[in-house]
Amino acid sequence: MSKKTSENPNRPVEERLAASLRSKAEMYSQAKAMSEVLFPPINAGDDPSVGAKAESMVASASCMIPSKNSARRLAYSTMAEAVMKLTVQGVIPNTVNFIVTGGKNPITLESAKGADFFGRQLSCSSSRLDFHSESEDNPIFVAIASGCQNSKAVESHNAILQDQALLLLGADTDRADLISPKELEAFSHAIAELSIKPYLLALSYIAGGGIAASSAQLADSLGVGMDISAGKIPGRKRTTNLDQLLFSESPGRCLAVVFKSHKNEANKLLRSHSIPCREIGTTNGNGVLNIHRGRTSLCSLEIAELMFSHSAPRIHLMPTEGVSASKTVDSASLKQPRYFKRHLKSLLSSEEVRNEFQLLRNRLEDGEILTMSAQSGGRFWKLDPRQGAILAMAAAARGLAISGVEPRFSVIGIPAPSDDSDSIRISRETISGFQFSAADLGLQVVSRQFISSEEEPLVAVVGDPVAEKNVLTPVFQNTEDFILMLGSHRGELGGSTYLKEIHGKEEGPPPASDLEVEQRIREILITGAKVGLISSAAAVSRGGLAVTVAQMILLSEDGIGARIHMSSKIRDDELLFGETQGLCVITVKEKDIMELERICMRIGVTCTAIGRVTDKALYTFNNLLSVKQSELRDAVF
């Protein structure tokens, strides 16, 4: 591999560089394999965690948080990494959101504090995407940054790429502290301005492997070599050693290749934003990475041979139509009482339902208008990875639509597979589920990566902002409003909270999904919100229809109740607690009910009047339930 072995006595530098490139190649190989399945075609040099949809660009970064002591720092640096990924695309982020699993885990709470502090320091908006997760140990932190692409095009040119200037932008190499949000913001603005200059030839974020590995990859993408002077790489300390200079992963840095005749102009632009800029080398035409210190050659490697040798083997994760076998629940064997009041109160007080309800309540109290919704694979994914992934994508999209927000694109994280056949099968089925649901729901997957193998798959769906007057909430607004159900209730109990909490069983199969109907219901919700036909809306989730209506009462003013009466051929427990996916409960004024029914008929969605909002502080459901509002509150609070 060495071009001039006799001139290169410092073999450890070459070996370290080769090992670093091998590690990076292996890290990205799984993500690229997933990308080819989910989002073809993809160029060899693309970062799977960065993608575009229309005028928006999204980047994500993730890490596992092993301890409370490291939580804030890792959360902080992961958010900075997501921002930097956008920055080198010339995009200034306007939102930076984050997901952290683990519920009330102390590590999770500490991670959120670090991310919240980071977000408050940025000029763009920042928020946490909360959702219930069954995983508690070693939380996964995912940062999602998004912004608008610069519409001003860079002038095209047939550039001579050899003998051009290689610039190092940003902080010193051995910087120990994290880049501050204000520094990062200034960096973003500087790079956005630089990215539209015709003299810029290439830009690369310095990450794993430091300057040595990043320069090799940059040279490979341009089809040139690099001559780098290690003596020109800045360090804060004179004692900074060679290993730190070449392989340090200090934050807040990137490499740029510019026309040599314009390097002073680039330097002036960057320094006007207080961004340090140093020329550390040049490109060459012989395809060799040369690193030297003074007259001593430290490294002389053929770029093509180096990158080819350390390209990771392709991992075949093609989608499969097969599904996992899960134990099937026998509904007939489940005993039913005559009245279900005790069961309803048990479900409302269960940890899973209470956590989900508390997240919803917090959003309402904060007055937050969602433009991004997150969901984990959860219980359904454990029963059937493919169907669980489909249901997770659909639930995340539904989480926006139920508020009157149009879902646009998605960001996903899939547990990294190990070498065993069962792990590969689970990955294949999960990817297949995400691929199928994203296509059917019209959601482009713009950012995707593998996360810890110990986690559930994660999906976040991003939507368009809406005016506050068009936002729907699950709060009953008017007494005597009609309560309608959108969709057909099949009463599936497989994987349900009712089955787990009341009967102590975790069996399948998961509920079926009808993504075509999901899209139709989405259209009704968004249209109804815009024209003011719908007063309130909620998606049927954990605990089924009975729990969803109870939660709407709990979120409403004192004295509000609901009277539900509906006939059905399914069992009583299936009617009350079955978790049919896609069902939505809405309320409309009496004068608007015929107009809404006409819209549903035109679009092709079943719309059933199931009851009315009352002012009696009492919740009744057929002759199966009769619960006072105060009793519901006692069960939850």
Buried (B, 14 or more C-beta within 10 A) or exposed (E): EBBEEEEBEBEEBBEBBBBBBBBBBBBBBBBBBBBBBBBEEBEEEBBBBBBBBEEBBBBBBBBBBEEBEBBBBBBBBBBBBBBBBBBBBBBBBBBBBBBBBBBEBEBBBBBBBBBBBBBEBBEBEBBBBBBBBBBEEBBBBBBBBBBEBBEEEBEEEEBEBBEBBBBBBBBBBBBEEBBBBEBBBBBBBBBBBBBBBEBBBBBBBBBBBBBBBBBBBBBBBBEBBBBBBBEBBBBEEEEBEBEBBBBBBBBBBBBBBBBBEBBEEBBEBBEEBEBBBBBBBBBBEEBBBBBBBEEEBBBBBBBBBBBEBBBBEEBEBEBEEEBBEBEEBEBEEBEEEEEBBEBBBBBBBBEBBBBBBBBBBEBEEEEEBBBBBBBBBBBBBBBBBBBBBBBBBBBBBBBBBBBBBBBBBBBBBBBBBEEEEEBBBBBBBBBBBBBBBBEBBEBBBBBBBBBBEEBBBBBBBBBEEBEEEBBBBBBBBBBEBBBBBBBEBBBBBBBBBBBBBBBEBBBBBBBBBBBEBBBBBBBBBBBBBBEEBBBBBBBBBBBBBBBBBBBBBBBBEEEBBBBBEBEBEBBBBBBBBBBBBBBBBBBBBEEBBEEBBEBBEEBEBBBBBBBBBBEBBBBBBBEBBEBEBEBBEEBBE
